[in-house]
């Protein structure tokens, strides 16, 4: 799989304030074998005007009413031709070296079909906030209800979609967790890249901020679907084991030092100064 084509999908709806930065973060990747797809849900703001500005560099885009983010993702998957897939939401950002790191990882680990990197939290002004240093999802942690999914930094081979199916559209907030649980239940192992690959923007208009009920409903669906395989909420064994893991791996210290160094720094300066080697 030398120099695999990587498809990046952006589901979009009314994020005109941020989507240009998202688009540029994909177009300006150091890795060049990239297919970029934007599925917009019929935005009423200036989103479509911004997409049109870069339409000659976007492989496929559409703006039409859909039934939500998960439906948009599946529309993108159906037209994607890459060997590796990911999605980056229209208010989030990939760092410039992300796709090169991912291609190198899959070239060096042909037995692994899905990988996580670190995801940096940024604010609405694109300034760094903090970065979670977390383990990759594992079957053991899942059996004890521990899930830390860095979705903007999650990349997977197309074969997982072919083997396990597309994203479950009954999930509107936890579709990434449902997919991860399905991947683990099928016996797949996660890889991990110990570098920042993507960012997630924390602001008042995010889905997480706006609709807690949606997250709770999806949690109940996960419990109903996977109760014979995994726990959905952390149990005591999982919680204690996770804390021990973080202490032994020095992740709490790494997070403290990272935040001390980078908090308040612009993403542009972070990209220029971060040691991604």
N, C-alpha and C positions, 0 to 999 in steps of 0.2 A: 504494500500500500504506500509506495513512495510518492510523496507530494499528492496526497488524496484531495479530492475536491471537498471543501467544507461549505455546507449550506447554512446560512444564518437567516432565520425567520424573525421578522418583527411584527407582532400583532399590535395594532394601533387603534386608538380612538380618542380624539380630542386631547392630544398632548402636543399641540403646536408650540408650546413654550419650550419643549425639550427635544422634540424629535429630530431637529437638525443636528444636534450634538450626537444623538444616537446614530444617525445615518453616517455622519462623518467618521465616527469611531469604527464603523465597519469598512467604509471605503478607504480609510487610511491605514489599514492593517499592513504590517511588513510582509505578511504572507499573501500571495497573490492568487492562488487557485481557489477563489472564493465565489460562491453564488449567493446573491443577496435577494431576498424576497420580502416584500412588505404587504401585509394583509390589513387594510384599514376597514373599520366597520361603518364607514359612511360619516366621517367626522364633519362637524358643523363649524369648526374653527378654521384656522389657516393651515391645518395639517396637510391637506391635499396640495395646496400651493407649494409647500416646502418639498413634498415628495416629487412633484413635477419638476422642480428646480434641479433635481439630481436624477431624473428619470433615465437619462442616457447611460447612467452608470449602475442602475438597478436592473437586475435581470428579469424580475417580474414584480408587478404591483397591481393592486386592485383596490378600489374603494366602493364598498357596497354593504348594505345592512347584513349583519350576521347575528348569531344568537349568543355572542360573547367571546371572550378571549380564547377559550379552549376550542371553539368552533373555528376561530381564525387560525389557530395553530394547525389544526387538521387540514384546513384549506392549503396552508403553506406546505405541509408535509406531502400532500398529494401532487404538488407540482415540483417538489424538490428533486434534484438529480444528484446531490452530493453523496459521497460515501460516509461522511460524518455530518451530523446535524446538531444544531443548537438553536435556542431562541433568546433574543434580547428584547425586552419590552421597550416601548417607545419613550420612556423616561429614564432608561438605564443606559449604560455605556460599556463597551469593551475597551480594554487597554490595548495599545498598539501592537504589543508582542503576543497577544493571546493566541491567535490562530496558529502562529508558528510553533509556539510551545505545544499546542494540542497535536499538530501534525507530527512533531518530533516524538511526542509521547506514544502515539499509536504506531508509529514506525518501529519504535523500540520495544513495544509491548503488544505484539499482535494477538495475544490471547485475551486481552481485556477489551471489553466492548463499550465501557462507559467510564468517564473520569470526571472528577471534581477538582477545581482549583479554589483559591480563596476569593471571596467577594468583598470588596471595599465598600463601606457605606459612605455616601456623599450626601450633601444637603442640596436644597433647590438652587443654590448658587454654585454648584459644582466644587464645593470645598470638602476636603476629607474630614470624616468624622471618626470612624474606627473600623477595625477589621477583625472578624472572628477567626481565630485559629481553631479549626474543628477537624475531627477525624472524618474520613470518608465513611459513607453509610456501609454497614455490615449486617449480615444476617443476625449475628449475636446481639448487637445493639438493637436491631429491629424487634427481636423477640422480647426485649425489655422496654420497648416504647421510646427509644432514643433516635431522633431524626434531626440532623442538622444539614439541610440541603442548600447548597449555594447555587441556586438555579441559574443566575446569570453567568456562572462559571462551570456549568455542567454541559458536557459534550458526549455524544454517543453515536455509535455506528448505526447506519440505516438498517442493518439486519435486525436490530431489536424491534423496530417498528414492523418489519416484515414478519417476524416471528411472534410478537406479542400483541400486535395491533396498535392502532393510533391512540391518541389521548382520549380519556373517558370524558365525554362532553356533559355528563351529569355533575361533574365536579367543576366549580367555577372559581375556586380559590386555591384548593389543594391538589390541582391536577398534576403538579410536579411530584408531590409526595405519593400520590396514587401510582404514578408511573414508576417511581423508584421502588415502591413496595412490590409492584408487579415484576420488575426486573430482578429483585432479590429473591422473590418467591420462585422464579424460574431457575435459580441457581447461578446467576451471574455475579461476578466479583467486580467491585468498583476499584478504579485506580485513583491516584491522587497526585496532583501537581502542587508542590508547596510554594506557589507564587500567586500573587494577585492576577487574575485573568479578566475579571469583570467588576462592575460596580452596580450597586442598587441605590436608587435615589430615594431618600426619605423626605417626604413632604406631605402636606395636608390632604392632597387629592389622590393619594395612592389607594389602591383597592384595600390594602390592609387598614389604612386609617379610616376609610369610609364605611366599611361593612363587616363588622365583627360577626353578625348573624350568619353571613355567608360562610365564614371560616368554621363556625360551630356546626352548621348543617353538613358541611363536607366532612368534618371530623366524625360525625355520627355515621355517615355513609361508609367511611373507612373502617370503622369498628364493625359494621354489619358485614362488610365484604371480606375482611382479612382476619377476623377474630380467631379463625382456626390456624392461622400462620403466625401472626405478629400481634403484639400489643400496640395500641395507637398512642396511649399516654404513658409517660415514664413510670415505671414501678420503682420500688426502693432499691432493688439490686442494680437496676440500670442507672439510676441517679447517682448512687455512690460510686459505681464503677466508672461512670463518666467523669466525675470529679477527680478520682484517682488518676485516670488516664491523662487528664489535663494537667495535673500537677507533675506527674512523672515525665511527660513530654515537654514540660516547660511552657505550655501554651498560654497559661495565665500571664507568665512573665513576658512572653513574646507580645501578647496583646497590649499589656501595659506599656512596654517600650515603643511599640508601633504607634500607639495613640499619642504618646508623649512627643514623638518625633514628627508625626504627620498631621495631627488635628489642626484644622484651620488652613492647611496648605491647599492651594488650588490644584485641581486635577491635572491641569496642564503642567504645573511644576512637579507634581508627583510623577507623572509619566516621564519627565525629563531626568529625574534624579533617582528613581527607584531602581534598585539592583535586581533586574529580572533574569540575570544569568543563572 
